[in-house]
Amino acid sequence: MSYRASDGTRQWDGSKQVPEERMAVKMQSFARTGITPDIAGADLSYALKLQYARWKAKGLESTIEIVPYGERKPQMPTRGFHWTDEKYSHERRVDVGKKTQKYFKDGVCIHTREKIVTIYAIVTNTTAENSVVENDYYCCPSCGASSKIKELMTGCPYCQTKFRMPDLFPKVTNFYFYEQDSSQPKFLPIAVTIGSVVALLYIVAFGILRHDSSGFLIILSAILLGVFAGFLGTNLFCLGYMIHKAAQGIGEIRGSKKAERKIEKRMKAIDRTFSYKFFEGQLISFLKMILFTDDVKNLVCFEGTSVPEKYRDLVDIGYQGAVTLKDIEMTEDVVKLNMSVLLCNTYFVNNKIKVKKEEIMLQVAKKASVPTDAGLSIKKVECKNCGGSFDGSHQRICPFCHTVYDMKEEGWVITKIGE
């Protein structure tokens, strides 16, 4: 749990007992060094590595500072925030922070973005005895090679490092920010100036018509009236702007909640283990992998034919917490969800950073008759034909028996990405 420092501010705990806070601390060093946080799960680590590689390919460097915001950690409701399967428990943990990210090109800061953010972390832990999970494949925290958990506990066959179960879990299997919109129109000086000029012209004209020569009083009155008119006009516009943004936010939240309820209801009828929170987090993780990789044809979580060219300039993805469901299709034993996701994307174009909100169209699919494997990682997929384990982030074909791996048989995949 976060604690109060001697200066009275709330600080991150940073220990493994509070995974989401440790992740926030480690993200700051990741931005500088590219070393992924040790608390991060394999898929999350891979997505971060791809993002860091994109920065380097663009000649960019970045710094991230995340500090706690508010007097205390927000209370989390239990419903929908904690779910379990036969082997693992999953918890969606929430906090609020102030995130400051800077981008540098050739040592010069070219962009700074400071926002209050809601932090979401999905934390995965074991619920069963060691003997139940020790045959599951896991990525070695030391060298990254895929091995069975029991092998890691006796000694990784590649780097010989030994681990205990508490060394391997808990893991943050997804971590993202939802920016809180605190923006306001910044045109007060312009409004005051316009108001002053208009008032000045009016009073001068009025004075000329009345043959009034008290110029000083005219100018002083004009300035005071202009300031008042500028402030009044600005405040009225700001009020209207905030009402508009609030209504827009409420609309997005309502639409997203409606989509969540519809997806959950439909999928629960097919798969009783389905969790929307897990699905949502995994969707964002896979989307980051797909949009940051340069080798999408060998990524098993994507079955689409292409990715829009503009995403080659993408350097950051900010999920806005809003999903819209278009429709649900059933084709034989495959369920498909056609949906859109609201993102705040950061691009690097013509040596400039550009940030804009975008709605991305997606289609996701999975085999309906097979429960989702919550422990599935594309870094350690298992061939259904021969049982061999391999890295699904670089190859679709099993290197042992040459069978094409179909991830839909174990979990969700993204099949289409549009604009």
ROMI-986153 format. One line per 2 residues: number of its first residue (from 1); their letters; for each residue x, z, y of N, C-alpha, C. Coordinates in steps of 0.2 Angstrom, whole numbers. Example, Ala and Ser with C-alpha at 12.3 -4.5 7.8 and 13.67 -1.06 7.14 Angstrom:
REM residues 2
1> AS> 66,39,-28,62,39,-22,66,39,-16 | 64,35,-11,68,36,-5,64,39,0
END
This chain:
REM residues 419
1> MS> 4,0,-6,0,0,0,4,0,6 | 2,-4,11,6,-4,17,7,3,20
3> YR> 12,4,24,13,11,27,14,10,35 | 14,16,38,15,16,45,22,18,47
5> AS> 25,14,51,32,15,52,32,21,58 | 38,23,60,39,28,65,37,26,72
7> DG> 36,19,73,34,17,79,26,16,79 | 23,18,74,16,18,73,13,11,71
9> TR> 17,6,70,14,0,67,14,0,59 | 9,-4,57,8,-5,50,13,-10,47
11> QW> 17,-8,42,22,-12,39,21,-13,31 | 23,-19,29,22,-21,22,26,-16,18
13> DG> 23,-14,12,27,-10,7,32,-14,4 | 31,-20,2,36,-24,-1,39,-23,-8
15> SK> 35,-18,-12,37,-16,-18,33,-20,-23 | 35,-20,-30,32,-24,-35,25,-21,-36
17> QV> 24,-15,-34,17,-12,-35,12,-15,-31 | 14,-18,-25,9,-21,-21,11,-28,-20
19> PE> 9,-32,-25,12,-39,-26,10,-44,-20 | 5,-43,-17,3,-47,-11,7,-46,-5
21> ER> 9,-39,-4,14,-38,1,21,-40,0 | 23,-39,-7,30,-41,-8,30,-49,-7
23> MA> 25,-53,-9,25,-60,-8,26,-62,-1 | 22,-58,4,22,-59,11,30,-58,13
25> VK> 33,-53,11,40,-52,13,44,-57,10 | 44,-59,4,48,-64,1,47,-71,4
27> MQ> 41,-72,6,40,-79,9,44,-80,16 | 46,-75,19,50,-75,25,57,-78,23
29> SF> 60,-75,18,67,-77,16,66,-84,12 | 61,-86,9,60,-92,6,61,-98,11
31> AR> 57,-97,17,57,-102,22,65,-104,24 | 69,-98,24,76,-99,27,80,-102,21
33> TG> 79,-100,15,84,-101,10,81,-106,4 | 75,-107,4,72,-111,-2,72,-108,-8
35> IT> 74,-101,-9,73,-97,-15,66,-95,-15 | 63,-96,-21,56,-94,-21,55,-87,-23
37> PD> 50,-84,-21,49,-76,-22,49,-75,-30 | 53,-70,-32,53,-68,-39,46,-65,-41
39> IA> 42,-63,-37,35,-61,-39,30,-67,-40 | 32,-73,-38,28,-79,-39,27,-81,-46
41> GA> 22,-84,-48,21,-87,-54,24,-94,-54 | 25,-97,-60,28,-103,-61,25,-109,-57
43> DL> 19,-110,-57,16,-115,-54,16,-114,-46 | 15,-108,-44,16,-107,-36,23,-108,-34
45> SY> 28,-106,-38,35,-107,-37,37,-114,-36 | 34,-118,-41,35,-125,-41,32,-129,-35
47> AL> 26,-127,-33,23,-130,-27,27,-128,-21 | 30,-122,-20,34,-120,-15,41,-124,-15
49> KL> 44,-125,-20,50,-129,-21,49,-136,-18 | 43,-139,-20,41,-146,-18,41,-146,-10
51> QY> 37,-141,-8,36,-141,0,43,-140,3 | 48,-136,1,54,-135,4,58,-142,3
53> AR> 58,-145,-2,61,-151,-3,58,-157,2 | 52,-156,3,49,-161,8,52,-159,15
55> WK> 53,-153,17,56,-151,23,63,-154,24 | 67,-153,18,74,-156,18,74,-163,19
57> AK> 69,-167,16,69,-174,16,68,-176,23 | 64,-172,27,62,-174,34,67,-172,39
59> GL> 73,-168,36,78,-165,41,75,-159,44 | 70,-156,42,67,-150,45,70,-143,42
61> ES> 70,-138,46,71,-132,44,65,-127,47 | 63,-122,44,58,-118,46,59,-111,45
63> TI> 56,-107,49,56,-99,48,49,-97,48 | 47,-92,44,41,-89,44,41,-82,45
65> EI> 37,-79,49,37,-72,50,29,-70,49 | 28,-65,44,22,-62,42,22,-55,43
67> VP> 18,-52,48,18,-45,49,10,-43,48 | 9,-37,46,2,-34,45,-1,-34,52
69> YG> -8,-35,52,-12,-35,58,-18,-31,57 | -19,-27,62,-24,-22,61,-22,-15,59
71> ER> -27,-10,60,-25,-3,59,-24,-1,51 | -28,-5,47,-27,-3,40,-29,-9,36
73> KP> -27,-9,30,-28,-14,25,-36,-15,24 | -38,-21,24,-46,-22,23,-48,-20,16
75> QM> -54,-17,16,-57,-15,10,-60,-21,6 | -58,-21,-1,-60,-27,-5,-66,-25,-9
77> PT> -71,-29,-9,-77,-28,-14,-74,-30,-21 | -78,-26,-26,-75,-27,-33,-78,-34,-36
79> RG> -84,-35,-34,-88,-41,-37,-84,-48,-35 | -83,-51,-40,-79,-58,-39,-72,-58,-38
81> FH> -69,-52,-37,-62,-51,-35,-58,-49,-41 | -61,-47,-47,-57,-45,-52,-61,-48,-59
83> WT> -57,-51,-63,-60,-54,-69,-54,-54,-74 | -56,-54,-81,-52,-53,-86,-53,-58,-92
85> DE> -48,-60,-96,-50,-64,-102,-46,-59,-108 | -45,-63,-113,-43,-59,-119,-36,-56,-118
87> KY> -32,-59,-114,-25,-57,-113,-23,-55,-106 | -26,-58,-101,-24,-56,-94,-30,-54,-90
89> SH> -28,-50,-85,-32,-48,-79,-30,-52,-73 | -35,-54,-69,-34,-57,-63,-37,-54,-57
91> ER> -34,-53,-52,-37,-50,-46,-35,-54,-40 | -40,-55,-36,-40,-58,-29,-39,-53,-24
93> RV> -33,-52,-21,-31,-47,-16,-31,-50,-9 | -33,-46,-4,-34,-49,3,-31,-44,8
95> DV> -28,-47,13,-25,-43,18,-25,-48,24 | -24,-45,30,-24,-48,36,-17,-48,40
97> GK> -14,-53,42,-8,-53,45,-7,-58,51 | -2,-57,54,0,-61,60,6,-66,58
99> KT> 4,-72,57,9,-77,54,12,-81,60 | 19,-81,61,22,-85,66,27,-90,62
101> QK> 26,-97,63,30,-101,59,33,-106,64 | 39,-107,64,43,-112,68,46,-117,64
103> YF> 47,-123,67,50,-129,64,56,-131,69 | 61,-133,65,68,-134,69,70,-141,66
105> KD> 72,-145,71,75,-152,70,82,-152,73 | 87,-153,69,94,-153,72,96,-147,76
107> GV> 93,-141,74,94,-135,77,90,-133,83 | 86,-137,85,81,-136,90,74,-135,88
109> CI> 71,-130,91,64,-128,89,60,-133,92 | 56,-137,88,51,-142,90,44,-140,90
111> HT> 43,-134,87,36,-132,86,35,-125,84 | 31,-121,87,29,-114,85,22,-114,85
113> RE> 20,-111,79,13,-109,78,12,-102,76 | 8,-99,80,6,-91,79,-1,-90,78
115> KI> -3,-87,72,-10,-87,71,-11,-80,67 | -17,-77,68,-20,-72,64,-22,-75,58
117> VT> -20,-73,52,-22,-76,46,-25,-71,41 | -30,-73,37,-32,-69,31,-28,-71,25
119> IY> -24,-66,22,-20,-68,16,-24,-67,10 | -23,-72,6,-26,-72,-1,-21,-72,-6
121> AI> -21,-68,-11,-16,-68,-17,-20,-67,-23 | -19,-71,-28,-22,-70,-35,-16,-67,-39
123> VT> -17,-61,-41,-12,-57,-45,-14,-57,-52 | -10,-59,-57,-11,-59,-64,-7,-54,-68
125> NT> -10,-50,-72,-6,-45,-76,-9,-46,-83 | -5,-42,-88,-7,-42,-95,-13,-36,-96
127> TA> -17,-38,-100,-22,-33,-102,-22,-31,-109 | -18,-35,-113,-18,-34,-121,-11,-31,-123
129> EN> -11,-28,-129,-4,-26,-131,1,-32,-131 | 7,-30,-131,13,-35,-131,12,-40,-137
131> SV> 10,-37,-143,10,-42,-149,5,-47,-148 | 0,-46,-143,-5,-52,-142,-3,-57,-138
133> VE> 1,-55,-133,3,-60,-128,11,-63,-129 | 14,-60,-134,21,-61,-134,23,-69,-137
135> ND> 18,-72,-140,18,-79,-142,16,-84,-137 | 14,-81,-131,13,-86,-126,19,-88,-122
137> YY> 19,-94,-120,25,-97,-117,26,-94,-109 | 32,-93,-107,33,-91,-100,39,-94,-98
139> CC> 40,-94,-91,46,-97,-88,50,-91,-87 | 57,-92,-89,61,-86,-88,63,-85,-81
141> PS> 62,-79,-78,63,-78,-71,70,-79,-69 | 75,-79,-74,82,-80,-72,84,-87,-72
143> CG> 82,-91,-77,85,-98,-77,79,-103,-76 | 73,-101,-77,67,-105,-76,65,-109,-83
145> AS> 69,-108,-88,67,-112,-94,61,-109,-98 | 57,-113,-101,51,-111,-104,53,-108,-111
147> SK> 50,-102,-113,51,-99,-119,46,-94,-121 | 45,-92,-127,40,-87,-129,42,-81,-126
149> IK> 37,-77,-124,38,-70,-121,42,-66,-125 | 41,-66,-132,45,-62,-137,52,-64,-137
151> EL> 54,-70,-135,61,-72,-135,64,-69,-129 | 60,-69,-123,63,-67,-117,64,-59,-117
153> MT> 60,-56,-121,61,-48,-122,67,-47,-127 | 69,-51,-131,75,-50,-135,81,-54,-132
155> GC> 80,-59,-128,85,-62,-125,84,-70,-124 | 83,-72,-118,82,-79,-116,87,-83,-120
157> PY> 84,-88,-124,89,-93,-128,93,-97,-124 | 92,-97,-117,96,-102,-113,101,-98,-109
159> CQ> 99,-92,-106,103,-88,-102,105,-81,-104 | 102,-80,-110,103,-73,-113,100,-67,-109
161> TK> 97,-68,-104,94,-62,-100,88,-59,-104 | 88,-52,-104,83,-49,-108,78,-46,-103
163> FR> 72,-46,-105,66,-43,-100,62,-38,-104 | 59,-34,-100,53,-30,-103,47,-33,-100
165> MP> 41,-31,-103,35,-34,-101,34,-32,-93 | 35,-26,-91,34,-25,-84,39,-29,-79
167> DL> 44,-32,-82,48,-36,-78,45,-43,-77 | 41,-45,-82,38,-51,-81,31,-51,-78
169> FP> 28,-46,-78,21,-45,-74,21,-39,-70 | 17,-39,-65,12,-44,-63,15,-50,-59
171> KV> 12,-55,-58,14,-61,-55,9,-63,-50 | 11,-66,-44,6,-69,-39,6,-76,-41
173> TN> 0,-78,-44,-1,-85,-47,-4,-89,-42 | -6,-87,-36,-8,-91,-30,-8,-87,-24
175> FY> -6,-90,-19,-5,-87,-12,-6,-92,-7 | -11,-90,-2,-12,-95,3,-15,-91,9
177> FY> -16,-94,15,-18,-91,21,-24,-95,23 | -29,-91,26,-34,-94,30,-34,-92,37
179> EQ> -33,-97,41,-32,-96,48,-38,-94,52 | -38,-88,55,-44,-86,59,-43,-90,66
181> DS> -49,-93,68,-49,-97,74,-50,-93,80 | -44,-91,84,-45,-87,90,-43,-91,96
183> SQ> -44,-98,95,-42,-102,101,-47,-102,106 | -45,-103,112,-49,-104,118,-47,-109,122
185> PK> -51,-113,126,-49,-118,130,-45,-115,136 | -39,-119,137,-34,-116,142,-34,-120,148
187> FL> -39,-120,152,-39,-124,158,-41,-120,164 | -40,-113,164,-42,-109,170,-39,-112,176
189> PI> -32,-113,176,-29,-115,182,-32,-121,185 | -34,-126,180,-37,-133,183,-43,-131,186
191> AV> -47,-127,182,-54,-126,185,-54,-122,192 | -49,-118,192,-49,-114,199,-47,-119,204
193> TI> -42,-124,203,-40,-129,208,-45,-133,210 | -49,-136,205,-54,-140,206,-60,-137,210
195> GS> -61,-131,208,-66,-127,212,-64,-126,219 | -58,-124,220,-55,-123,227,-55,-129,231
197> VV> -53,-135,228,-53,-141,232,-61,-143,234 | -65,-143,229,-72,-144,231,-75,-140,236
199> AL> -74,-133,236,-76,-128,241,-73,-130,248 | -66,-131,248,-63,-133,254,-66,-139,257
201> LY> -67,-144,254,-70,-150,257,-77,-149,260 | -81,-145,256,-87,-143,258,-87,-139,265
203> IV> -83,-134,265,-83,-130,271,-80,-133,277 | -75,-138,275,-72,-141,281,-77,-146,284
205> AF> -80,-150,280,-86,-154,282,-91,-150,286 | -93,-145,283,-98,-141,286,-96,-138,293
207> GI> -89,-136,294,-86,-134,300,-86,-140,305 | -84,-146,303,-83,-151,308,-90,-153,310
209> LR> -95,-153,306,-102,-155,309,-104,-150,314 | -102,-143,313,-104,-138,317,-99,-137,323
211> HD> -94,-141,323,-89,-141,329,-86,-134,328 | -85,-131,322,-81,-125,321,-74,-126,320
213> SS> -70,-123,325,-62,-124,324,-59,-118,321 | -62,-114,318,-59,-108,315,-56,-110,308
215> GF> -50,-114,308,-48,-117,302,-45,-112,297 | -42,-107,300,-39,-101,295,-45,-98,291
217> LI> -50,-97,294,-56,-94,290,-59,-99,286 | -59,-105,288,-62,-110,283,-58,-111,277
219> IL> -51,-111,278,-47,-112,272,-47,-105,267 | -47,-99,270,-47,-93,267,-54,-93,263
221> SA> -59,-94,266,-66,-94,263,-66,-99,257 | -63,-105,258,-63,-110,253,-59,-108,247
223> IL> -53,-105,248,-49,-102,242,-53,-97,238 | -56,-92,242,-60,-87,238,-66,-90,235
225> LG> -69,-94,238,-75,-97,235,-73,-101,229 | -68,-105,229,-65,-109,224,-63,-105,218
227> VF> -59,-99,219,-57,-95,214,-63,-92,210 | -68,-90,214,-74,-88,211,-78,-93,207
229> AG> -79,-99,210,-82,-104,206,-78,-106,200 | -71,-106,201,-67,-108,195,-68,-103,189
231> FL> -68,-97,191,-68,-92,186,-75,-92,183 | -80,-93,187,-87,-93,184,-88,-99,180
233> GT> -86,-105,182,-87,-111,177,-83,-110,171 | -77,-107,171,-73,-106,165,-76,-102,160
235> NL> -78,-96,163,-81,-91,159,-88,-94,155 | -92,-98,159,-98,-100,156,-96,-106,151
237> FC> -90,-110,152,-88,-114,147,-85,-111,141 | -81,-106,142,-78,-102,136,-84,-99,132
239> LG> -89,-96,135,-94,-93,131,-98,-99,127 | -99,-105,130,-102,-110,126,-97,-112,121
241> YM> -91,-113,122,-86,-115,117,-86,-110,111 | -86,-104,113,-85,-99,107,-92,-99,103
243> IH> -98,-100,106,-104,-100,103,-104,-106,98 | -101,-112,101,-101,-118,97,-96,-117,91
245> KA> -90,-114,92,-85,-112,86,-88,-108,81 | -92,-102,84,-95,-98,79,-100,-101,75
247> AQ> -104,-105,78,-109,-109,74,-106,-114,69 | -101,-117,71,-97,-121,67,-94,-117,61
249> GI> -91,-112,62,-88,-107,57,-94,-105,52 | -99,-103,55,-105,-100,51,-107,-106,46
251> GE> -108,-112,49,-110,-118,45,-105,-119,39 | -99,-119,41,-94,-120,35,-94,-115,30
253> IR> -95,-108,32,-95,-103,27,-101,-103,23 | -107,-105,26,-113,-106,22,-113,-111,17
255> GS> -110,-117,20,-109,-123,15,-105,-121,9 | -99,-118,11,-95,-116,6,-98,-111,1
257> KK> -101,-106,3,-105,-101,-1,-110,-104,-6 | -113,-109,-3,-118,-113,-7,-115,-117,-12
259> AE> -109,-120,-11,-105,-124,-16,-103,-119,-21 | -100,-113,-19,-98,-108,-24,-103,-106,-29
261> RK> -109,-104,-26,-115,-102,-30,-117,-108,-35 | -117,-114,-33,-119,-119,-37,-114,-121,-43
263> IE> -108,-121,-41,-102,-122,-46,-102,-117,-51 | -102,-110,-48,-102,-105,-53,-108,-105,-58
265> KR> -114,-106,-55,-120,-106,-60,-119,-111,-65 | -117,-117,-63,-117,-123,-67,-111,-122,-73
267> MK> -106,-120,-70,-100,-119,-75,-101,-113,-79 | -104,-108,-77,-105,-102,-81,-110,-104,-87
269> AI> -114,-108,-86,-118,-110,-92,-114,-114,-97 | -109,-117,-95,-105,-121,-99,-99,-117,-102
271> DR> -96,-113,-98,-90,-108,-100,-91,-101,-97 | -93,-97,-101,-94,-90,-98,-88,-86,-95
273> TF> -82,-89,-97,-76,-86,-94,-74,-89,-87 | -78,-94,-85,-77,-97,-78,-77,-92,-72
275> SY> -72,-93,-68,-71,-89,-62,-70,-93,-56 | -75,-93,-51,-74,-98,-46,-68,-96,-42
277> KF> -66,-90,-41,-60,-88,-37,-54,-90,-40 | -53,-90,-47,-48,-93,-50,-47,-100,-49
279> FE> -53,-103,-50,-54,-111,-49,-52,-113,-42 | -54,-109,-37,-52,-111,-30,-45,-110,-29
281> GQ> -42,-105,-31,-35,-104,-30,-30,-109,-34 | -32,-111,-40,-29,-116,-44,-29,-123,-41
283> LI> -35,-124,-38,-37,-131,-35,-32,-132,-29 | -31,-127,-25,-26,-127,-19,-19,-128,-21
285> SF> -17,-124,-27,-11,-124,-29,-9,-132,-32 | -14,-134,-36,-13,-141,-39,-12,-146,-33
287> LK> -17,-145,-28,-17,-150,-22,-10,-150,-19 | -7,-144,-18,-1,-144,-14,5,-148,-19
289> MI> 5,-147,-25,9,-150,-29,9,-158,-29 | 3,-160,-29,1,-167,-29,3,-170,-22
291> LF> 2,-167,-17,3,-170,-10,11,-169,-8 | 14,-164,-11,21,-163,-9,26,-167,-14
293> TD> 24,-169,-20,28,-172,-25,29,-179,-23 | 35,-182,-25,37,-189,-24,36,-193,-31
295> DV> 34,-189,-36,34,-192,-43,27,-190,-46 | 21,-192,-43,15,-190,-44,13,-193,-51
297> KN> 15,-198,-53,13,-201,-60,15,-197,-66 | 20,-193,-65,22,-188,-71,20,-181,-70
299> LV> 15,-180,-66,12,-173,-65,6,-173,-68 | 5,-168,-73,0,-168,-78,-7,-165,-75
301> CF> -6,-162,-69,-12,-159,-66,-16,-165,-62 | -13,-171,-62,-16,-176,-58,-17,-183,-62
303> EG> -23,-185,-62,-25,-191,-66,-27,-197,-62 | -26,-196,-55,-28,-202,-51,-23,-207,-51
305> TS> -25,-213,-48,-21,-219,-48,-16,-219,-42 | -18,-215,-36,-14,-215,-30,-15,-210,-26
307> VP> -11,-208,-21,-12,-203,-16,-11,-207,-9 | -16,-206,-4,-15,-209,2,-8,-209,5
309> EK> -6,-214,8,1,-215,11,2,-210,16 | -3,-208,20,-1,-203,26,1,-196,24
311> YR> 0,-194,17,2,-188,15,10,-187,14 | 13,-193,14,20,-193,14,24,-189,20
313> DL> 20,-189,25,22,-185,31,20,-178,32 | 16,-176,26,14,-169,26,19,-164,25
315> VD> 20,-158,29,25,-153,28,22,-146,27 | 15,-146,28,12,-139,26,4,-140,26
317> IG> 1,-136,21,-6,-136,20,-9,-130,21 | -14,-129,25,-17,-123,27,-24,-123,24
319> YQ> -26,-120,19,-33,-120,17,-37,-116,21 | -43,-119,23,-48,-116,28,-53,-112,25
321> GA> -53,-111,18,-58,-107,15,-65,-110,14 | -65,-117,15,-72,-120,15,-72,-126,10
323> VT> -77,-126,6,-77,-131,1,-85,-134,1 | -85,-140,0,-92,-143,0,-93,-147,-6
325> LK> -98,-146,-10,-99,-149,-16,-104,-155,-15 | -102,-161,-17,-106,-167,-16,-110,-168,-22
327> DI> -108,-168,-28,-112,-168,-34,-108,-166,-41 | -111,-165,-46,-108,-164,-53,-110,-169,-58
329> EM> -105,-172,-61,-106,-177,-66,-104,-174,-73 | -108,-177,-78,-106,-175,-85,-105,-182,-89
331> TE> -99,-183,-91,-98,-189,-95,-96,-187,-102 | -100,-188,-107,-98,-186,-113,-97,-178,-113
333> DV> -91,-176,-115,-89,-169,-115,-85,-167,-109 | -85,-171,-103,-81,-170,-98,-85,-169,-92
335> VK> -84,-163,-88,-88,-161,-82,-83,-163,-76 | -86,-166,-71,-83,-169,-65,-86,-166,-59
337> LN> -82,-163,-54,-85,-160,-48,-82,-165,-42 | -87,-168,-39,-85,-172,-33,-86,-167,-27
339> MS> -81,-166,-23,-81,-161,-18,-76,-163,-12 | -77,-159,-7,-72,-160,-1,-69,-153,1
341> VL> -63,-153,3,-60,-146,5,-57,-147,12 | -59,-142,16,-57,-142,23,-50,-139,23
343> LC> -45,-142,26,-38,-140,27,-36,-141,34 | -31,-137,36,-27,-137,42,-20,-140,40
345> NT> -19,-146,41,-13,-149,39,-8,-150,44 | -2,-149,42,4,-150,47,8,-156,45
347> YF> 9,-161,50,12,-167,49,19,-168,53 | 24,-171,50,30,-173,55,30,-180,55
349> VN> 28,-182,61,28,-190,63,31,-191,69 | 36,-196,69,40,-198,75,43,-192,79
351> NK> 46,-188,74,50,-182,76,46,-177,80 | 39,-177,79,35,-172,82,31,-169,76
353> IK> 29,-162,77,25,-159,73,17,-160,75 | 13,-162,71,6,-162,73,2,-158,68
355> VK> -3,-154,71,-7,-150,67,-14,-152,68 | -18,-153,62,-25,-155,63,-29,-153,57
357> KE> -35,-152,58,-40,-150,53,-43,-157,50 | -43,-156,43,-45,-162,39,-49,-160,34
359> EI> -54,-165,32,-58,-164,26,-56,-169,21 | -53,-166,15,-51,-171,10,-56,-171,4
361> ML> -57,-177,2,-62,-178,-3,-58,-178,-10 | -61,-174,-15,-58,-173,-21,-63,-174,-27
363> QV> -60,-176,-33,-64,-176,-39,-59,-172,-44 | -62,-167,-47,-59,-163,-52,-63,-163,-58
365> AK> -59,-162,-64,-62,-163,-71,-59,-159,-76 | -63,-157,-81,-61,-153,-87,-65,-155,-93
367> KA> -63,-153,-99,-67,-154,-105,-72,-148,-105 | -78,-150,-105,-83,-145,-104,-84,-140,-110
369> SV> -82,-142,-116,-83,-137,-122,-77,-133,-123 | -72,-133,-119,-66,-129,-120,-65,-124,-114
371> PT> -65,-118,-116,-64,-113,-110,-58,-114,-106 | -58,-112,-100,-52,-113,-96,-47,-108,-98
373> DA> -41,-110,-99,-35,-106,-101,-32,-103,-94 | -34,-97,-93,-31,-94,-87,-24,-93,-86
375> GL> -21,-93,-92,-13,-92,-92,-10,-99,-92 | -13,-104,-92,-10,-111,-92,-6,-112,-86
377> SI> 0,-115,-87,4,-117,-82,7,-124,-83 | 7,-128,-78,10,-135,-80,17,-135,-81
379> KK> 21,-129,-80,28,-129,-81,29,-127,-88 | 24,-125,-92,25,-124,-99,19,-126,-103
381> VE> 17,-132,-103,11,-134,-107,13,-135,-114 | 8,-135,-119,9,-135,-126,6,-141,-129
383> CK> 9,-145,-133,7,-151,-136,2,-149,-141 | -4,-152,-141,-10,-151,-146,-8,-154,-152
385> NC> -4,-158,-153,-2,-162,-159,3,-158,-163 | 9,-156,-160,14,-153,-164,16,-146,-162
387> GG> 13,-144,-156,14,-137,-154,20,-136,-150 | 24,-141,-148,30,-140,-144,28,-139,-137
389> SF> 32,-135,-134,31,-133,-127,36,-137,-122 | 33,-140,-117,37,-144,-112,35,-143,-105
391> DG> 39,-145,-100,37,-145,-93,33,-151,-91 | 27,-149,-89,22,-154,-87,22,-156,-80
393> SH> 27,-154,-77,28,-156,-70,32,-162,-69 | 35,-164,-75,40,-170,-75,38,-175,-80
395> QR> 34,-173,-85,32,-178,-90,25,-177,-93 | 22,-182,-95,15,-182,-98,16,-183,-105
397> IC> 21,-185,-108,22,-187,-115,26,-181,-118 | 24,-179,-124,27,-173,-127,34,-176,-130
399> PF> 40,-173,-128,46,-176,-130,48,-175,-137 | 43,-171,-141,45,-170,-148,41,-175,-153
401> CH> 35,-176,-151,31,-181,-155,28,-187,-152 | 29,-187,-145,28,-193,-141,20,-194,-140
403> TV> 16,-188,-140,9,-188,-139,8,-187,-132 | 3,-191,-129,1,-191,-122,-3,-184,-121
405> YD> 0,-180,-117,-4,-173,-115,-9,-174,-111 | -15,-171,-112,-21,-172,-108,-23,-165,-106
407> MK> -22,-163,-100,-23,-156,-97,-30,-154,-97 | -35,-159,-97,-42,-158,-96,-44,-154,-102
409> EE> -40,-154,-108,-42,-151,-114,-41,-143,-113 | -37,-141,-108,-36,-134,-107,-38,-131,-100
411> GW> -39,-136,-96,-40,-133,-89,-42,-139,-84 | -42,-137,-78,-44,-142,-73,-39,-147,-71
413> VI> -40,-153,-69,-36,-158,-66,-39,-161,-61 | -35,-164,-56,-38,-167,-50,-37,-175,-52
415> TK> -43,-178,-52,-43,-185,-54,-43,-190,-48 | -46,-188,-42,-46,-193,-37,-44,-189,-30
417> IG> -41,-192,-26,-39,-189,-19,-41,-195,-14 | -45,-193,-9,-47,-198,-4,-46,-195,3
419> E> -49,-199,8,-48,-196,15,-55,-195,17
END
